[in-house]
Amino acid sequence: MRKLLVAGLLAGVATPVAPTAWAQGKIADSGGDGIAEDAIVVTARRRAENIEKVPIAITALAGEDLAKRAIYNENDLQSAVPGLVVRQNGGAHAFNYVIRGQSVDTFTNSPPSVLPYVNEVQIVTHSASTFYDMGGIQVLKGPQGTLFGRNATGGAVLYTTAPATDGYGGYVSGRYGSYDAHHLEGAINAPLGSGGSALRLAASLTGGGAFVRDYFTGEKYGDLDQKSVRGTLKLVPAAGLENTTVVQYTHEDGTNTPYQLWSTNACGSSAQGLVDAASCALSASNPVFAAYLAAHPQAYQGGLDAAIALQRQVGPWKSLSSFPPYHKASSTYAINTTSIELTPDLTLKNIFGYNRAKSDDGYDYDGSPYHFFESQGTLTANAVKVTVDNGFMLATRQISDELQLQGKAIDNRLDFVLGVYYLKQRDRVHSYLDSGNFAPVQPAFRFAYNAEWHTESLAGFAQASFKVTDRLNLTAGLRYTHDKTRIAQLPGSLWLLYLPENTPERTSASKPSWTVSIDYHATPELLLYVAQRGSWRAGGYNYSVFPADVTAASGGNLFLPETTRDVELGAKYSGDSIGVPLTLNADVFSQWTRNIQRSAYILTPAGVSLLTVNVPKARIRGFEADVSVRPGEFLQIGASGNYTNAKYTDNAVSVLGSVLRYGPFADVPKWSGTVFAEAGVPLAGDAGKLSLRADFYGQSRMSFSNVGATANPRTTLPGYTLVNARLTWSDIMATRLSASLFARNLFNEKYYLGGNAAAAGGSTNVVNPGTPRMWGGEMRFDF
């Protein structure tokens, strides 16, 4: 049966027509601005528009769709958005978004290529969120930067919390499932007077969910203890004046999903030009390691090669890791949005954001049963584990403000927005590490990377859309941004042993971002468009590299800005000309990128070193596809698909006198897609409605190393298929109570969500496991 499901999925993915906007339900009501009542409303151009009329590749999900499609946090988004990869790089709480090949290599300190926003404010978190009381999610694909905050080469993910409205109401919801995973959330909304002012309070509590078992101790990893509360205050003191403040606080404890062994370069492969330090150090041929095993008979006695074979045998949901993967985090953000209607056609808007986030995580970077390279800890008596001393700590503080003027002119044929944006961000890292802990035979080499860097970004922007005719529209936008970064070492940093004067390093860059598009309404139901965009992401410094203000070619920690440009052609259809409602959207794209920021693991006399380099050129081409049809009142079916062909067109990078060649392109499956079906039937009388939804997601194989064809082979993850299903009984006996049964990964597929390829630097290649089959139930009451 599984083969039939895969075949059906690939048949849906492989159509040559490729849609981009897929959502069911509304994100917002039309509000009387000419948008059809049943339209999906998006804000990709900083104003409310029907998604089918926007010449941009977008996926939009309304708040009610998240539970329906089992999207509970960022890691679940991948199955709902064609072309989006959510790559884990340390566990469920360390991840980055990948769109059209635009990614971030682990521990390079590069800025994100795809940026997340909450209520139009770019927010940095150091943990996975729990989606609760959400208004909707929009995923914008392709180079961004003209209208949203900081520049990005790949896209933007826009999260919108549920707004405070002028009516009494709320809900409470709870679910429980496999591995003692439980979640409780609720919200209450109340008007404040008769002018539109309102207050909304929401909270969530999440726990359990540990699905990885320690092979040696039986402990379970991957659980989450998260508490979050949010308040939204909307004030309308006068007609045309509105002020909304959203404040959220989240606290977390629990454990990460641990890195797991995948591969390494076998001892002796140095003869073929590969680095084999880990496999030689963790083998019987190393007398220090042999003496260590003799001193600790309860430690795994097989050596690294046998451990890799054992990890493959026991599968992704058992761990041989030697370090307990703990997780702690907290975050607070406050967003204030003020809107003043100066005239019926002119609005002044200010968006202020404040955010503080911190995390503390423990990692076993080599994923092995040995204490080769991991966060700091003291060996237990049997040396199977350690008691934790220090881990990997991140802290971020952000302040941003955006002032914009929105308006219409020339008999409403011109829509425009212009403004200024400012961001000030401070980041601190304390990364405490042990290398080669073979005590009592040989003590660990203990060191830390401690640094603080400050980023400032100042930008001015303008964008306008002009209705040339009733069918033809032109859009043009420009943003000019000046970014600057300063980094300095903090007390305890390894590098202060060599640079006691600790002179800060500074870099800056100023570049434009732009967008130009033409869209044509061939019929009221069909939109055709072509768009051309360009953007960039800032350069900076890698804190884990010797602080010399030169690039990796000379052994320094400086990396340069990355630039990109693209062309996108698309079509969007929404109508019933074939006799049933049909949404069909398509785009093809080609993107060219220069100075791609990538990692370069090398082995130096001091040990493993991770440099950040700029690969000269790459080209990414592909298409995205989405179709949804409703053949009957209670039946909807659809499919989405994505094809991406990414490759380096100039792949040679100089690192300390050697040439490193890049390829294949990591974190990009060539094919991915989803097929879904949803059927519903009203029950007799006031019994309610019964609905069943099934989603089939699949992707082809994916490399997690950008040098897998040269310095780091055996770094390809297999493709996989996941099946999710949900049965819901809504409005039970007209009580506004609903109940659901759900299953995720119904066939218990074994799969992986990313990894870290460090074998080229003398360590191991490790991966992050996906979740096994999860069953559960959920109940919700609206009032």
C-alpha positions, 0 to 999 in steps of 0.5 A, a space after each residue: 500500500 505504501 508503494 501505491 501512496 508514493 506513486 500517487 504522490 509522485 504523479 501529483 508532484 510531477 505535473 509541469 504546471 506549478 501553483 504557489 498559493 495554497 490555503 483553505 479558509 480566510 486569514 482575514 475578512 474583506 473589511 469592505 475594501 473590494 475583496 470577495 468575502 470568501 477570498 484568502 486575504 494576504 498582506 505580502 505587499 503590506 496591504 490586505 489583498 486577495 491572494 489570487 490577485 498578488 503577483 508573488 509566489 505565496 502559501 497562506 494558511 489560516 489559523 483554523 488550518 493549522 490544527 486540521 493539517 497537524 501543524 503545531 510548530 515551525 518544524 511541521 510547516 514543511 509538509 504544508 508549503 511546497 518548496 519549503 524545507 525546515 532543516 534541523 541542525 541540532 535538534 527540534 529547537 535549532 532549525 532554519 528555513 530553506 526556500 529555493 536553495 537559500 539556506 544557512 549552514 550550521 554554526 557559520 553565524 551567517 544571517 538567515 536567508 529566510 526571515 521569520 516575522 511576527 505581526 510584521 516585526 522580524 523576531 529572532 528566537 532560539 527555540 521552536 514555537 508552539 502555535 496557539 491562538 494564531 491568525 494565520 501564516 504566510 510564506 513568501 518565496 524568492 528574494 525579499 527586502 523591499 517591504 519587510 524588515 531586513 534583507 533576505 535572499 530566500 523568502 519570509 515567513 509571516 506569522 500573525 497572532 489572533 487579533 483582539 476583536 469587538 465581540 465577546 468570545 474565546 475558546 479552550 482546547 486540549 490534546 493528548 497523544 503518544 509519548 505522553 505529549 499533551 497540550 492545553 491552550 485557550 483565549 478570551 476576547 472582550 470589547 472595551 467600550 463601543 469604539 472598537 477597543 478590545 482586549 484578548 488574552 491567550 495562553 498555552 501549556 505544552 509537555 511530554 513528547 519524548 520519542 528518542 530512547 537512549 540505547 544505554 540508559 533507557 532515558 527518553 529525549 525530545 520532550 518539551 515543557 513550555 508555558 506561554 502567555 500573550 496579551 493583545 490590547 487594541 485601543 481606538 481612542 478616536 475615529 481613524 486612530 488605532 493602537 495595538 500592543 501585543 506582548 508574549 512571554 514564553 518559558 521552556 525546559 526539556 530535552 533536545 532530540 540528539 544528534 545521531 551518528 550517520 557516517 565518517 571518513 574511515 581510518 586510512 582514507 587520508 590516503 585518498 585525501 579525506 580527513 579521517 581523524 575521528 575514526 582513527 582516534 576512536 579505534 583500537 589502533 589508538 593506544 590512548 583510546 584502547 587504554 580508555 576503553 580498558 579503564 571503562 569496561 561499561 563504555 561501548 567497546 566497539 569503536 567508532 565504525 562499529 558504533 555507526 553500524 549499530 546506530 543504523 541498525 537500531 534506527 532513528 529513535 534510539 540514541 548512542 549519544 554520550 551527552 544528555 541533550 538538555 534544552 532551556 529557553 525563554 523569550 519575551 517580545 512586545 510589538 506596538 502598531 499605531 495607525 493614523 488615517 490622515 485622509 481617506 487615501 493616506 495612512 501613517 503607520 508605525 511598527 515598534 518591536 522589542 524582543 529578548 530571547 535566550 537559550 541553553 542547550 547541551 549537544 553531543 556534536 559527534 553523536 557517538 558513544 564517546 566523549 570526542 566532541 561535545 558540550 562540557 561535562 564531567 564523566 560519570 563513573 562508568 563513562 557512559 554519560 557525563 554530568 553537565 557542566 556548561 552548554 551552548 548558550 545564546 542570547 539576543 536582544 532586538 529593538 526595531 522601528 518602522 515608519 511607513 506612509 501608505 496611500 492611494 492616488 490618481 483616482 485610486 489607480 496608484 497604491 503606494 507605501 514608503 518608509 524607513 526602517 531601523 534595527 539594533 540587535 545584540 547577540 551573545 554566545 557562550 559555547 563551552 566545549 570538550 574535545 577528546 575526553 579520554 579521562 583518566 588516560 587523557 583529560 579533555 581539551 576544554 575551551 570556549 567560544 565566547 563573543 558578543 556582536 552588535 548589528 545595526 540596520 538602517 533602510 529607506 524603502 518605497 514601492 508602488 503599484 499602478 493600474 495601467 488599465 483595468 487588466 494591466 498593473 505595474 509594480 516597482 519597489 526599491 530599498 536601500 539598506 546600510 548594515 554594520 556589524 561589530 564583534 568582540 570576544 568575551 571573557 573566557 574565550 579561547 581566542 583571548 589566549 592569543 589576543 589579550 588586547 581584544 580589539 573589536 572587528 567591524 564591517 559594514 555594507 550598503 546595497 539595494 534591494 528591488 522588485 519589478 513586476 507586471 501582472 495581467 488579468 487575462 480574465 476575471 479568474 486568471 492572473 498572469 505575471 512576471 517578476 524580477 527581484 534582487 536582494 542580499 544578506 549582510 556579511 559578518 564574522 564567525 565567532 568560532 574562528 580566530 578573530 583575524 579581520 580577513 576572509 577564510 582564504 587567509 584563515 580569518 573569520 570575516 565573510 562577505 555579503 551574499 547577493 542574489 537576483 531572480 526572475 519568476 513567471 506565474 499564473 493564478 486561476 480561481 474560478 468555476 469555469 469547469 463546473 466546479 470551484 478550482 484553484 490552480 496556481 503556477 510559477 517557474 523561477 530562475 535565481 542567481 546567487 553570488 558569494 554564497 555563505 557556506 561552512 568549511 570544516 578543516 582540520 588544523 593542528 589545534 583541532 576541528 575548525 569551522 570557517 565561513 566562506 563565500 562560494 562564488 556562484 550558484 544557479 537555482 531553477 525550478 517550479 512550484 505547483 498547487 491545485 485544489 478542487 471542490 467537486 462537491 459541497 462536502 469534498 475537497 481534493 488537491 495537490 502541491 508539488 515543487 521541483 528545484 534544481 540547484 547547483 554551484 556554477 563556480 564552486 572553487 573556494 580557497 581556504 588556507 592555501 588549499 582549494 575546496 570544491 563545493 557540490 552538491 547543493 545541500 538542503 534541497 530535495 529535487 522533488 517534494 509535494 503533498 496530496 490531500 483529500 478532505 470529506 465532510 458530511 452533516 449529521 442528522 438534526 443538530 448532531 453536527 458535522 463529521 469530516 475526515 482529512 488525509 495528507 500525503 507528503 513526500 520528498 526525494 533524497 537530500 544532501 546535508 553537506 555542500 562538499 559531499 561530492 569531494 571532501 565529505 562523501 556519504 552525506 545524503 539522506 534518503 527520501 521519504 513519505 509521510 501520511 497524516 490523518 484527522 477525523 473531526 466531529 464538530 459542533 457536537 449536538 449544537 454545543 460548539 464543542 468539537 472532538 478529533 482523533 489524529 495520526 501523524 506519520 501513520 505508517 511509522 516511516 523512518 526519516 531524517 530532517 537534516 544534519 551537520 557534516 563535520 567529517 571533513 574537519 576531523 569529526 563525524 557526520 550526524 543527523 537529526 531524526 524525524 518523529 515516529 507515528 503519533 496518535 492522539 485526540 483533541 477537544 475544543 470548545 468555543 464560546 
